[in-house]
Every structure is written in C-alpha cells, then in structure tokens.
Amino acid sequence: MPDLRRDLRVVAIFETAGFKGSVPVTGGAARTIGLNRHLSNHGCDVTLVLCDLNPASNPSCDWPIKVEYVSPDDVYSASEGFCELIASLCPDVVVMSSTPLIVRYGRTLAERLKCRLVYDMFDNEHQLHIALGDDERTCEQRRQLQAAAISLADAVLVQTAEDLAYASTFRANDIYVVPCGVELSAPKLAEPYTQAGSVFVGNLYYELNAVALKFILSSLAGDLVAEGRWVDVYGRIPPNLDVYDVPGVHIHGQVPSIGDVLRKAEVGLAPLASGGGMKLKVLEYMAASLPIIGPPNAFVGIPEPERFAVVTDDRMRNMARELLELLRDPARRLDLGVSGRALVERSYSWSSIAKAASEAYDKVRAAPIGRRSSVKLSPDVVNLASAPPRWLTEWRRQRE
C-alpha cells in the first residue's frame, strides 16, 4: 500500500510543439502547465517530463515546476534511459495526454514502475477528426485508438460532461471531470464607452482556429468596416495564411502577454462551430472581463453561457448583426463581462481546477495496482498507435 500521508508524486509526460521557451502557445500546453503548476498547493510533488519539438523553444530554467527534458527518440520509443528517468522520480501517478503513447507503452510503463496511469483526455478525437473533415475510416480509427487508451488507463480525466458521456461508453468507472482553467490577473477596469476592436486569439496552425479566422474574414469583417469597427487577431500565424490585406482585420501575431491585449478589447470572438473539449480562449476572454460571442459549441463545458455571452445559432448565420448590436450596447457588454469574470473566479481558476485533479489522483493512488492489465489490444490498434500524432504534422508544417 502507498504511504497516503506524504505528498503524492505526479509525473506528467508531455510531448508537444506547444511551448516557446516556457510560455505555452497551444491549448494543450497551457492546460499542462496551468494545471500542474498549482498541484503543489494541494499536496502534490509534480515533475513535468517534456519533449518539446517547437523550433522556437530551447531548454529553459524559467519554469514554475520541475521539468526534465527528453528527446523525441526517447519519448517515442520509451528507451531504457527514458524509463530509468521516470523510475528515478518514484511516481505514484504517471499522467499522459498522448493517446498513441498510452496505447504504445503507457500501461507497460505503469506496470514496470508499480504506479497508476492517468489519461488526461484533451478531446473526443472521433468528433475532432469529423470536424477536421477526415474520411470515415480515419475517424473510426481514431475512435478505436482512443477507446483503447481509455480502457488501458487506471483513471481518465475529461474536461466536460459531454466527454464524460463519451468516455463512459468504454469504461464504467474512474472517470473524473477536471475542466480547463485560466490564470487570474487583475480584473479589467470598466471602460465600456471607449471604442476598441473586437479580438480573436488562437494558434492558427490548428486547423479549426484557421477555419474560425476564415469565417471572420468572410462573414464579419465587411460589416464591421462599414461601421468603423475592426478585429485584432493574436496568435501564431502560418506564413502561408493569406490574411494580411483584409480591411478591418489587423494581424498582430504572437504577443508576450495575451491578457494585456484582451483588456484593451471590446468583444471576444469565438466563431467555433466544431471541435471538442473546452475552449481555452473563451476562458481567457472571461478572465479579461470581455463579453463573448459565438455558437453553442464554443461554450461546451460551461453551463448557461447566456450569462456572459451572446450565443448565436449553430451555423452563426446572424453573427455579424448580433455582434454589431453588442458593440452598440456598452451597458450590456459591461454586464456580460462582469458576469464572465465572476464565473471564472468562482469555478475556473487553475487553483480550483488543480484541487479537483489532486482529489482524483488521491483516489487513484489508493486503488489497487494493475486493475487494467487484462485489457487486450487488437493488432490494428497497435499499428495505429505507431503512427505519428496529428500535431506532429502541424509542427512539421511550421518548419517548412
């Protein structure tokens, strides 16, 4: 039996192209660092084992938690040196978010180290690949692969009630809802009568963010320009994305502090008609006291979004008109922004989310080891797990 009186030792294994130095530039990276940096306040000793392929990143000492860097070859092959490193950290819980790597070696690694394996499930990957327009066979393969990862782990973290229902089709228990969160800085000063731009933030190497920007260009920009309004866009911009000469859309690229630019905006845009999981940009808008406009899918995981947002129809057919109405109504913008800020303070700070995660890890640590050892994998699923992850394709595009 583990000693439940000492701090719980957590090792988070994360392979990504999502950091620039120690600054997260993707949603997955933001969740990984945001959640883990606050776990120490809830009785956890955390080490991030990081494989970062971003060409703009270099090994950095500027981390809020302990970090061990590993090479791509080590993390993808689970080399002996990699396994020895994880063993030296004496984890009670190993947390992995990579679906293929959990299937490839996550269960074996947990058995070797006599620890528990937790799958931090960022997305319903079947629905994600449908949203990305992949063919039916590919979408089904992703469903099978994720079903295997869900089955192999000792516990699964999901972000929303919808993801809970999905994961529950593959296992009956040990699934915990641990939403996304946000770092809270000082609230925005109330200046609702000062005209500024609407804002859209996102990593535009991610295809669904690029689709959202194309919607802004084609369906919103013209109406905004006609009333002397505009949109400011912040985030990583692929060099081949032709968006620099559209009237009413100002491209700024990546900035050191997204909070600073959000506090200067009037409305946060979230034209996200597809894609699973919680949307980190929505929480960032709320933390900045911004009113938000978007379809129901943009607010998955957050109950009653009408409290802090203008919720359009699924296809965003009237979004331009609804946005202009909101821009003309500073009192309503202020009310929605204040409500959103209050909600993230109550329920979506990383500190409160980390408390929920630590409670889940404590329950996992107390459970018997090896309960999932009998899960059998088909040869097809094993072959699927050997393929490179989708984000790796995005990373290679950045280097071209």
Salt bridges, closest charged atoms under 4 A:
ASP3 OD1 - ARG5 NE 3.12
ASP45 OD1 - LYS66 NZ 2.66
GLU80 OE2 - ARG112 NH2 2.65
ASP92 OD2 - ARG6 NH1 2.72
ASP92 OD2 - ARG365 NH1 3.89
GLU111 OE2 - ARG107 NE 3.06
ASP120 OD1 - ARG31 NH2 3.02
GLU125 OE1 - ARG142 NH2 3.80
ASP134 OD2 - HIS129 ND1 2.68
ASP134 OD2 - ARG390 NH1 2.93
GLU140 OE2 - ARG143 NH2 2.84
ASP154 OD2 - ARG107 NH2 3.22
ASP174 OD2 - ARG171 NH2 3.98
ASP174 OD2 - ARG371 NH1 3.20
GLU183 OE2 - ARG37 NH1 3.79
GLU183 OE2 - HIS38 NE2 3.14
GLU207 OE2 - ARG390 NH2 2.84
GLU227 OE2 - ARG328 NH2 2.28
ASP232 OD1 - HIS250 ND1 3.48
ASP232 OD1 - HIS252 NE2 2.68
ASP260 OD1 - ARG263 NH2 2.72
GLU266 OE1 - ARG229 NH1 2.95
GLU266 OE2 - ARG333 NH2 3.39
ASP313 OD2 - ARG317 NE 3.04
GLU325 OE2 - ARG321 NH1 3.15
GLU345 OE2 - ARG341 NE 2.75
GLU359 OE2 - LYS355 NZ 2.62
ASP362 OD1 - ARG365 NH2 3.30
